[in-house]
Amino acid sequence: MRHLALLLVAVAVAVAATTFLATPPAAEAAGGGNVRKCGGGKIFLKADEMRVFALHNRERRERNLRALCVHPALERAARAHSKDMIRRDYFSHNTKGRNESSCQRVRRFGYRYSRCAENIAWGSGPKGEPDSIMRMWMGSNGHRANILDGKLREVGIGTYSGTFNGTRDATMYTADFGTRR
């Protein structure tokens, strides 16, 4: 009888552990994952961030440009800016209320650069999907120049969704590019 009770406890623990380990975190379940971090290692990106990152590198690869890597400070700056623009309902490279430029902002997040640039965009529904945002950026001379600038080596891509300018389920995108000193 004691062996049966011990066996039942072991089975219960195994089932609980399997259920816990097999259930991915919400972001992974939504398709996020790890990508190459500048300097080695991996960094986790949400699904939309991961797709935009892949699209940036596809455009660069097609032109024989070096692939971008994700820098943690640029990633934090990009995510914070997208979130701030949704939460405070504005759309600008300059931080609302601070008149802080994109390059000043990435410096505040700890990124020391010799070169810096930023792309921002937003959309909802199909126009808010990563592929649509990337098509818009590639169709704009300034945005395209940032994406294809071979002197920019690192990127942070931040997305945040919410209500923006009266539009529900809008997604804000920020891509902060840089080259460290």
C-alpha positions in Angstrom: 0.0 0.0 0.0 2.8 2.3 0.8 4.4 1.7 -2.6 1.1 2.5 -4.3 0.8 5.8 -2.5 4.4 6.6 -3.3 3.8 5.7 -7.0 0.7 7.9 -7.1 2.6 10.9 -5.6 5.4 10.4 -8.1 2.9 10.3 -11.0 1.2 13.4 -9.8 4.5 15.3 -9.5 5.5 14.2 -12.9 2.2 15.3 -14.5 2.4 18.7 -12.7 6.0 19.2 -13.8 5.3 18.2 -17.4 2.3 20.5 -17.6 4.3 23.4 -16.1 7.4 22.9 -18.3 5.3 22.2 -21.5 3.3 25.4 -21.1 5.4 28.2 -22.7 5.3 31.8 -21.4 2.7 34.0 -23.0 5.2 35.8 -25.3 6.6 32.5 -26.6 3.1 31.1 -27.1 2.4 34.2 -29.2 5.5 33.4 -31.4 8.3 35.4 -29.8 11.7 34.0 -29.3 15.4 34.5 -28.9 17.7 36.2 -31.5 21.3 37.1 -31.7 22.4 39.7 -29.3 25.3 42.0 -30.1 28.5 40.7 -28.4 27.2 37.2 -28.2 24.3 35.4 -26.5 20.6 35.8 -27.1 17.9 38.3 -26.3 14.1 37.6 -26.3 11.9 39.5 -28.7 8.1 39.6 -28.9 6.7 38.1 -32.1 6.2 41.4 -34.0 9.6 42.6 -32.9 11.2 39.3 -34.1 9.5 39.5 -37.5 10.5 43.1 -38.0 14.1 42.2 -37.0 14.1 39.3 -39.5 12.7 41.6 -42.3 15.4 44.2 -41.6 18.1 41.6 -42.0 16.5 40.1 -45.1 16.6 43.5 -46.8 20.2 44.0 -45.8 21.2 40.5 -46.8 19.6 41.0 -50.3 22.0 43.9 -50.7 25.1 42.1 -49.3 25.1 44.3 -46.2 26.1 43.0 -42.8 23.2 41.7 -40.6 22.1 43.7 -37.6 22.3 42.4 -34.1 20.1 43.4 -31.2 21.7 45.6 -28.6 20.0 45.4 -25.2 20.1 49.2 -24.5 18.7 50.0 -28.0 16.0 47.4 -27.4 15.0 49.0 -24.0 15.0 52.5 -25.6 12.8 51.3 -28.6 10.3 49.5 -26.4 10.1 52.4 -23.9 9.5 54.9 -26.8 6.7 52.8 -28.4 5.0 52.3 -25.0 5.3 56.0 -24.2 3.8 57.1 -27.5 0.8 54.8 -27.1 0.3 55.6 -23.4 0.6 59.4 -23.9 -1.0 59.5 -27.3 1.6 61.2 -29.5 3.8 60.2 -32.5 7.2 61.8 -32.7 10.9 61.0 -32.7 11.2 63.5 -29.8 10.0 62.3 -26.4 6.9 64.3 -25.4 7.4 66.9 -22.7 11.2 66.4 -22.8 12.0 67.5 -26.3 14.6 64.7 -26.2 15.7 63.5 -29.6 15.9 59.8 -30.4 19.7 59.8 -30.1 19.5 61.6 -26.7 17.0 59.0 -25.6 19.2 56.0 -26.5 22.1 57.7 -24.7 19.8 58.0 -21.6 19.3 54.2 -21.9 23.0 53.6 -21.8 23.9 53.3 -25.4 27.1 55.2 -26.3 27.1 55.8 -30.1 29.2 57.2 -32.9 26.1 56.9 -35.2 22.4 56.8 -34.4 19.1 56.8 -36.3 15.4 55.9 -35.6 12.4 54.8 -37.6 8.9 54.9 -36.1 5.5 53.8 -37.4 2.1 52.7 -36.3 -0.9 50.9 -37.7 -3.9 48.8 -36.8 -5.4 45.7 -38.4 -3.5 44.6 -41.5 -1.7 48.0 -41.6 -0.3 47.3 -38.2 1.3 44.0 -39.1 5.1 43.8 -39.3 5.2 43.2 -43.0 3.0 46.2 -43.7 5.2 48.4 -41.5 8.3 47.2 -43.2 6.8 47.8 -46.7 6.0 51.4 -45.6 9.5 51.9 -44.3 11.1 50.5 -47.4 8.9 52.8 -49.5 10.1 55.9 -47.7 13.5 57.3 -48.6 14.5 58.3 -45.1 13.4 55.1 -43.4 14.9 53.0 -46.1 18.2 54.8 -45.8 18.3 54.0 -42.1 17.6 50.3 -42.7 20.2 50.0 -45.5 22.9 52.1 -43.9 25.9 49.8 -43.8 27.5 52.0 -41.1 24.6 51.2 -38.7 25.4 47.8 -37.1 23.1 47.4 -34.1 19.3 47.8 -33.6 16.6 47.6 -31.0 13.0 47.0 -32.1 10.2 47.9 -29.8 6.5 47.4 -30.2 3.6 48.3 -28.0 -0.1 47.9 -28.6 -3.1 49.8 -27.3 -5.4 52.7 -28.2 -3.7 55.4 -30.2 -5.3 58.5 -31.6 -8.7 57.0 -31.0 -7.8 53.8 -32.8 -8.1 50.6 -30.7 -5.6 47.7 -31.2 -3.0 50.0 -32.7 0.6 48.8 -32.7 3.4 51.3 -32.4 6.8 50.4 -33.8 10.2 51.9 -33.0 13.5 50.8 -34.5 16.5 52.4 -32.9 19.8 51.9 -34.9 23.3 52.6 -33.8 27.0 52.0 -34.0 28.9 52.1 -30.8 32.0 54.2 -30.2 
